[in-house]
Amino acid sequence: MSTWSGIRKKLEGEYLADSLRGHISYFATSYNRSHDHEGRAAIRYDGKEIIKGCYYYNWTKADLFPKDEKYEKRMKEEFAFMDDTAIKLGVFDQTCFYEAFKEFDNQSIEKSLYSENLLVRIFAVLDRRVGKRKLISMKETIENEDDTFKEFFTIRMNAEGI
């Protein structure tokens, strides 16, 4: 496992699209005084946290998940996936962020764009390897995506002037 500074350097330096540099920043921290060193994570756009999650919310908001077909998977599997519901509730922490990065860093950009994990898809849409033609072709299917993904897709499209 890489260090947070190494992960951040890769996300903001190697992977982030040139048009977003200085606008998108990634944040993760562990609280050393916490007995289990849990913490929080966020993605910021021009200093505003677009998504944010904290370990504490995993316990206080877990009962807010809809009792749908994904409920059992959410409750039983650690790092099962991150979807729009989990992101909106903030029910993720720095460890989920690290796991998403590990998946993103170890597979193709194409595979990352269609990952089950919303954080991986967000990393991918902000990636420099996704060009204007790919963004334009994705525009046709964006209405089927989660609201949070649509927000990051819009940020990227605006940054590219599309």
N, C-alpha and C positions, 0 to 999 in steps of 0.2 A: 504494500500500500504506500502510495506516495504521500508526501507531506502536504498540508493544505497550501503552503506557499508554492509548492511545485504544481499542484493542481490548478491553482489560480493563475499562475504564470502561463500554463498551457492554454487554459480557457480564454484568458484575456490577451495573450500574446500570440500564440501559434494558431489558435482556432478562430477567434473572433473576426468577423468581417471588418475590413478597413473602415467602412462607412459607419461602424458602430463604436470604434475605438474612442475612448474618452466619454462615451455615453452609457455603455453597459458595464456594470461591475458585479462581481460575484463575492458573496460574503458567507463565511462559515466560521463558527467558533465553538469551542468546548469550554465549559465552565470548570476550571480546575478545583474550585472549592466544593463543587458538587461531588457527592460520594461516588457517582458512577461516571463523572466527566461528560455528562450529556450537555447538549448545547442547542444552537439554532443555526439556521441558514437562510439566505435570501438572494434574490437577483434584483439588482437596482438599475433603474434607467434614469439618468440625469439626477442621481441622488435619491430618488423616490423608490421605495421598495415595492416592486410590482407583485412579487410573490415572496412570502416569508413563512417560515415554519419553525416550530420549537418543540423540543421533546416533551415539555410539560403538557402541550396541547394533545399529545397522543392519548393521555389519560383523561383529560377533562372533556374532550370533544368526541371521543370514540363512539359514544352513544348517539351522536348526531348523524352518523352514516345511515343512508337509506337502507332498508332491509331488502335489497335487491339481489340479483343473481351473483353479484361480486362480494356480498357481505361476508360470507364464510371465508373466502380467500383473504380478504382484508384482515380479518380477525385472527386467522391461524398462521399465516405465512409472514415471516419477517421479510421486509423489502419485497413483498409480492409484486407490487407495481404502484405507481403513483398516477392517479387520474385527477380530473378536474375537481371532483368532490374533495379529495384529500388535500389538494393545493388550496382550494378556497377555505377549507377549515383550518389550514395551517398545520395539518397533522403529518408533519415530516420534520426531520431534524438534520443535523450535519451528516450523520451516518447515511441517511437516504441519499443525500447529495453526493457523498463519496461513492456510493454504490452505483448511482446513475452515471457519474463520470467514468467509473471503471468500465461500465458497459459501453458507453459512448466512445471511449478511447480505444477500445479493443475490437471495434467492428467498423464496417464501411459506413460512410456518410449516408448512403442510400438506405441501409438497414436501420440506421439511427433515426431517419426521418419517419419510419413506420414502426418504431418500437412501441411496445405496450406501455412503457414508462413515459409519462408526460414530460418529466424533467429531461430525459434523453432527447425527446423530440424538440424541446425548447433549445437545448444545447445545439442541436443539429440545424435548426432554422436560423440560428444566429452565426453559424459557421461560414467562414470565407469560401469553403469548397462548394457551397450552394450558390450557384450563379443566378443571374437575372433570368435566364431562360427557364431554369428549374422553378424559380419563384413564380414566374408567369404561368407555367403549366400547373403549379400547385393551386393557383388562384381558383381554378374550376372546381376543386374538391374541398376547398377550405370550409364551406358551410357545414360539412359533416364533422368538423373538428371541435374539440373542447373550446370553451370561451377563452380560457387562459392562453391556449396555443394561438388562437386567432389574434389575441392582443399582441403577442410577440411577433407573429407573422406581419401584422400591420406596422409595428415598429420597424421591422426589417425592410418592408416594402417602401415605407416613407424615407428611410435612410438611403435607400438605393434610388430614390426618385421615380419609382414606378407607380 
